[in-house]
Amino acid sequence: RDKNGCGISSIEVAVLGFPEYFTPNNDGYHDRWGSLGLDASLYTQVRIEIFNRFGKLLKTLHTFDASWDGSTRDQPLPSDEYWYKVKLTRNDGSISTHSGHFTLKR
């Protein structure tokens, strides 16, 4: 209770993030790109789409722990800026979307 005798309440909040860059060179550091803090107990579905600078869809991730290795059709993509769109379906059925970009460094 606070000094006015009011009660305390709490709410669980997921903090969702995405790396600003990744370096898929198999050195064990930042080799894959994917979501950070995505809690499967708060969402029923996730869809992450990754695009190149021209808007071409390169990869779609459908699972909470999925990540991307920087390739399409088993061909490594060049160092460049890439964009993503995220669609999350919460347990109550509401949908939230997020978008942003990141850098692939080779």
NUSE-610155 format. One line per field, with one value per atom (N, C-alpha, C): residue number from 1; residue in one letter; atom name; x, y, z. Coordinates in steps of 0.05 Angstrom, whole numbers, always signed. Example, Ala and Ser with C-alpha at 12.3 -4.5 7.8 and 13.67 -1.06 7.14 Angstrom:
dodo <- (1,1,1,2,2,2);
marmi <- (A,A,A,S,S,S);
vexkol <- (N,CA,C,N,CA,C);
xx <- (+264,+246,+264,+257,+273,+258);
yy <- (-114,-90,-66,-45,-21,+1);
zz <- (+156,+156,+156,+142,+143,+157);
***
This chain:
dodo <- (1,1,1,2,2,2,3,3,3,4,4,4,5,5,5,6,6,6,7,7,7,8,8,8,9,9,9,10,10,10,11,11,11,12,12,12,13,13,13,14,14,14,15,15,15,16,16,16,17,17,17,18,18,18,19,19,19,20,20,20,21,21,21,22,22,22,23,23,23,24,24,24,25,25,25,26,26,26,27,27,27,28,28,28,29,29,29,30,30,30,31,31,31,32,32,32,33,33,33,34,34,34,35,35,35,36,36,36,37,37,37,38,38,38,39,39,39,40,40,40,41,41,41,42,42,42,43,43,43,44,44,44,45,45,45,46,46,46,47,47,47,48,48,48,49,49,49,50,50,50,51,51,51,52,52,52,53,53,53,54,54,54,55,55,55,56,56,56,57,57,57,58,58,58,59,59,59,60,60,60,61,61,61,62,62,62,63,63,63,64,64,64,65,65,65,66,66,66,67,67,67,68,68,68,69,69,69,70,70,70,71,71,71,72,72,72,73,73,73,74,74,74,75,75,75,76,76,76,77,77,77,78,78,78,79,79,79,80,80,80,81,81,81,82,82,82,83,83,83,84,84,84,85,85,85,86,86,86,87,87,87,88,88,88,89,89,89,90,90,90,91,91,91,92,92,92,93,93,93,94,94,94,95,95,95,96,96,96,97,97,97,98,98,98,99,99,99,100,100,100,101,101,101,102,102,102,103,103,103,104,104,104,105,105,105,106,106,106);
marmi <- (R,R,R,D,D,D,K,K,K,N,N,N,G,G,G,C,C,C,G,G,G,I,I,I,S,S,S,S,S,S,I,I,I,E,E,E,V,V,V,A,A,A,V,V,V,L,L,L,G,G,G,F,F,F,P,P,P,E,E,E,Y,Y,Y,F,F,F,T,T,T,P,P,P,N,N,N,N,N,N,D,D,D,G,G,G,Y,Y,Y,H,H,H,D,D,D,R,R,R,W,W,W,G,G,G,S,S,S,L,L,L,G,G,G,L,L,L,D,D,D,A,A,A,S,S,S,L,L,L,Y,Y,Y,T,T,T,Q,Q,Q,V,V,V,R,R,R,I,I,I,E,E,E,I,I,I,F,F,F,N,N,N,R,R,R,F,F,F,G,G,G,K,K,K,L,L,L,L,L,L,K,K,K,T,T,T,L,L,L,H,H,H,T,T,T,F,F,F,D,D,D,A,A,A,S,S,S,W,W,W,D,D,D,G,G,G,S,S,S,T,T,T,R,R,R,D,D,D,Q,Q,Q,P,P,P,L,L,L,P,P,P,S,S,S,D,D,D,E,E,E,Y,Y,Y,W,W,W,Y,Y,Y,K,K,K,V,V,V,K,K,K,L,L,L,T,T,T,R,R,R,N,N,N,D,D,D,G,G,G,S,S,S,I,I,I,S,S,S,T,T,T,H,H,H,S,S,S,G,G,G,H,H,H,F,F,F,T,T,T,L,L,L,K,K,K,R,R,R);
vexkol <- (N,CA,C,N,CA,C,N,CA,C,N,CA,C,N,CA,C,N,CA,C,N,CA,C,N,CA,C,N,CA,C,N,CA,C,N,CA,C,N,CA,C,N,CA,C,N,CA,C,N,CA,C,N,CA,C,N,CA,C,N,CA,C,N,CA,C,N,CA,C,N,CA,C,N,CA,C,N,CA,C,N,CA,C,N,CA,C,N,CA,C,N,CA,C,N,CA,C,N,CA,C,N,CA,C,N,CA,C,N,CA,C,N,CA,C,N,CA,C,N,CA,C,N,CA,C,N,CA,C,N,CA,C,N,CA,C,N,CA,C,N,CA,C,N,CA,C,N,CA,C,N,CA,C,N,CA,C,N,CA,C,N,CA,C,N,CA,C,N,CA,C,N,CA,C,N,CA,C,N,CA,C,N,CA,C,N,CA,C,N,CA,C,N,CA,C,N,CA,C,N,CA,C,N,CA,C,N,CA,C,N,CA,C,N,CA,C,N,CA,C,N,CA,C,N,CA,C,N,CA,C,N,CA,C,N,CA,C,N,CA,C,N,CA,C,N,CA,C,N,CA,C,N,CA,C,N,CA,C,N,CA,C,N,CA,C,N,CA,C,N,CA,C,N,CA,C,N,CA,C,N,CA,C,N,CA,C,N,CA,C,N,CA,C,N,CA,C,N,CA,C,N,CA,C,N,CA,C,N,CA,C,N,CA,C,N,CA,C,N,CA,C,N,CA,C,N,CA,C,N,CA,C,N,CA,C,N,CA,C,N,CA,C,N,CA,C,N,CA,C,N,CA,C,N,CA,C,N,CA,C,N,CA,C,N,CA,C,N,CA,C);
xx <- (+17,+0,+18,+8,+23,+15,+26,+22,-7,-23,-52,-70,-58,-73,-84,-75,-84,-69,-83,-71,-52,-38,-19,-30,-29,-37,-14,-14,+7,-5,+10,+2,+28,+26,+49,+50,+73,+77,+100,+96,+118,+133,+159,+176,+188,+178,+186,+208,+228,+250,+261,+276,+290,+318,+337,+365,+367,+384,+388,+407,+422,+440,+445,+455,+466,+487,+505,+528,+529,+516,+515,+541,+562,+588,+597,+579,+584,+606,+609,+629,+616,+590,+576,+564,+568,+557,+540,+515,+496,+494,+494,+492,+464,+444,+417,+401,+380,+363,+335,+324,+296,+287,+263,+251,+264,+263,+273,+250,+245,+224,+196,+194,+167,+158,+137,+127,+103,+107,+86,+61,+64,+41,+22,+31,+15,+3,+13,+4,-3,-22,-29,-15,-9,+3,+23,+43,+63,+69,+72,+81,+100,+125,+146,+154,+151,+159,+183,+203,+228,+229,+236,+236,+263,+270,+294,+286,+305,+300,+280,+274,+255,+227,+224,+198,+193,+213,+209,+210,+190,+188,+210,+227,+249,+244,+231,+228,+204,+189,+167,+173,+172,+176,+149,+142,+115,+115,+139,+140,+153,+148,+157,+188,+201,+230,+244,+231,+243,+263,+283,+302,+311,+325,+333,+364,+374,+403,+415,+399,+409,+410,+395,+396,+367,+366,+341,+347,+331,+335,+364,+374,+401,+423,+417,+437,+441,+465,+469,+463,+449,+443,+466,+469,+491,+486,+507,+505,+487,+467,+448,+429,+411,+389,+365,+351,+328,+305,+281,+257,+241,+225,+208,+181,+161,+134,+126,+115,+107,+78,+64,+35,+33,+23,+19,-10,-19,-47,-45,-58,-58,-78,-76,-95,-124,-129,-157,-167,-150,-158,-150,-141,-133,-106,-102,-79,-63,-36,-19,+2,+11,+31,+54,+77,+102,+118,+135,+152,+178,+198,+224,+244,+269,+291,+315,+333,+358,+379,+404,+426,+437,+442,+457,+485,+505,+533,+548,+563,+579,+608);
yy <- (-24,+0,+25,+45,+70,+87,+111,+128,+137,+136,+143,+119,+95,+71,+58,+66,+54,+28,+9,-17,-16,-37,-40,-60,-53,-72,-75,-97,-102,-113,-109,-120,-129,-152,-162,-149,-139,-125,-138,-145,-156,-133,-135,-116,-129,-121,-133,-116,-129,-115,-131,-118,-130,-119,-136,-126,-106,-86,-66,-76,-98,-109,-138,-153,-180,-186,-205,-212,-242,-253,-282,-294,-293,-304,-328,-340,-365,-362,-339,-336,-339,-345,-349,-324,-301,-275,-262,-257,-243,-256,-283,-298,-300,-295,-297,-273,-266,-243,-253,-243,-250,-233,-238,-222,-227,-207,-209,-203,-220,-215,-223,-238,-247,-270,-265,-284,-300,-325,-342,-345,-338,-340,-316,-295,-271,-270,-286,-284,-312,-314,-339,-343,-322,-324,-301,-307,-286,-290,-268,-269,-246,-253,-234,-237,-215,-215,-197,-207,-193,-186,-160,-150,-137,-137,-122,-93,-77,-48,-41,-61,-56,-67,-77,-87,-116,-130,-159,-175,-192,-209,-231,-232,-251,-275,-271,-292,-286,-306,-303,-323,-312,-328,-331,-356,-361,-371,-376,-387,-367,-369,-350,-350,-372,-374,-374,-368,-369,-346,-351,-330,-334,-314,-314,-314,-329,-332,-314,-296,-278,-289,-310,-322,-326,-329,-335,-357,-378,-401,-412,-413,-422,-406,-381,-363,-340,-334,-312,-285,-268,-241,-222,-201,-182,-164,-152,-131,-109,-102,-82,-76,-58,-52,-70,-81,-98,-88,-93,-83,-107,-102,-123,-112,-129,-124,-147,-140,-160,-157,-180,-181,-201,-191,-207,-209,-233,-237,-244,-227,-231,-253,-262,-283,-274,-248,-239,-234,-241,-238,-212,-192,-167,-170,-153,-155,-129,-132,-109,-113,-91,-92,-74,-82,-66,-68,-49,-50,-35,-40,-28,-38,-32,-41,-48,-62,-71,-74,-78,-80,-109,-120,-145,-138,-145,-139,-165,-166,-189,-182);
zz <- (+0,+0,+0,-13,-13,+12,+14,+38,+41,+20,+21,+26,+31,+36,+11,-12,-37,-42,-55,-60,-84,-88,-110,-129,-155,-175,-195,-209,-228,-254,-275,-301,-315,-328,-343,-370,-377,-402,-417,-442,-458,-472,-471,-484,-509,-532,-557,-570,-580,-593,-616,-633,-656,-658,-664,-667,-690,-686,-707,-729,-723,-743,-736,-756,-750,-770,-763,-779,-783,-803,-806,-818,-801,-810,-795,-780,-764,-744,-732,-710,-683,-682,-657,-645,-657,-647,-669,-662,-679,-707,-707,-733,-744,-728,-737,-728,-743,-736,-730,-708,-700,-678,-668,-647,-620,-603,-576,-557,-537,-518,-526,-547,-556,-538,-522,-502,-514,-518,-529,-511,-485,-467,-471,-484,-488,-516,-534,-562,-572,-591,-603,-630,-644,-670,-674,-690,-698,-728,-742,-770,-774,-781,-787,-816,-831,-859,-862,-877,-882,-912,-918,-945,-951,-977,-986,-990,-999,-1002,-1024,-1041,-1063,-1056,-1032,-1023,-1030,-1040,-1046,-1021,-1017,-993,-996,-975,-975,-958,-935,-915,-897,-889,-870,-847,-823,-799,-785,-777,-766,-738,-726,-699,-681,-655,-635,-632,-637,-634,-661,-682,-709,-712,-729,-735,-764,-774,-803,-805,-823,-827,-848,-860,-880,-908,-913,-940,-951,-977,-991,-1011,-1010,-1027,-1025,-1001,-994,-1006,-1014,-1025,-1005,-996,-978,-991,-977,-988,-980,-996,-991,-967,-958,-937,-947,-931,-940,-917,-921,-903,-911,-891,-896,-878,-886,-871,-862,-841,-830,-822,-824,-814,-795,-772,-752,-747,-747,-740,-717,-695,-671,-664,-658,-649,-619,-603,-574,-567,-542,-532,-533,-531,-532,-561,-581,-609,-621,-606,-617,-632,-651,-669,-666,-664,-665,-686,-698,-719,-712,-721,-717,-743,-748,-771,-765,-780,-776,-796,-792,-810,-794,-807,-794,-816,-807,-826,-825,-848,-850,-858,-841,-846,-852,-873,-879,-876);
***
